Amino acid sequence: MYVTCSSSTPFFVYKEVPLPHTSDNIKLHFEDLLDCYEIHCFKIITDDAANMKCVFLMSHEIATQEIDDDDEDDDIEKI
């Protein structure tokens, strides 16, 4: 897994993801990498492998659902 980041200090990171390359294992290591470098906003470019699609499409759906849930909470009238 390669990560590039540009802000005030550009950097490049290589992290090997140990086998098996399941979506759960990739997601675990990817999230650890984001946390380690305090990355909150990102773009992802992957190959068309099913495990990669599963990791990042599911993560996007969960994030979108959380945003929608927050919007619904705003619509609730407090008594």
CORQUI-V32846 format. One record per residue. N is the residue number from 1. OMEGA is omega in radians with two decimals (* if undefined). Layout:
N,OMEGA
N,OMEGA
//
This chain:
1,3.09
2,3.09
3,3.00
4,-3.12
5,3.07
6,3.02
7,3.08
8,3.12
9,3.12
10,3.06
11,-3.11
12,-3.10
13,3.00
14,3.10
15,3.12
16,3.08
17,-3.11
18,3.09
19,-0.04
20,3.14
21,3.08
22,3.14
23,3.14
24,-3.13
25,3.11
26,-3.13
27,3.13
28,-3.11
29,3.11
30,3.13
31,3.08
32,3.14
33,3.10
34,3.12
35,-3.09
36,-3.10
37,3.11
38,3.12
39,-3.10
40,-3.10
41,-3.10
42,2.98
43,-3.08
44,3.01
45,-3.12
46,2.94
47,-3.06
48,-3.10
49,-3.09
50,-3.12
51,3.12
52,3.11
53,-3.12
54,-3.12
55,-2.94
56,3.05
57,3.11
58,3.13
59,3.13
60,3.14
61,3.13
62,3.14
63,3.12
64,3.12
65,3.13
66,3.10
67,3.12
68,3.13
69,3.10
70,3.12
71,3.13
72,3.12
73,3.13
74,-3.10
75,-3.11
76,-3.14
77,3.13
78,-3.12
79,*
//
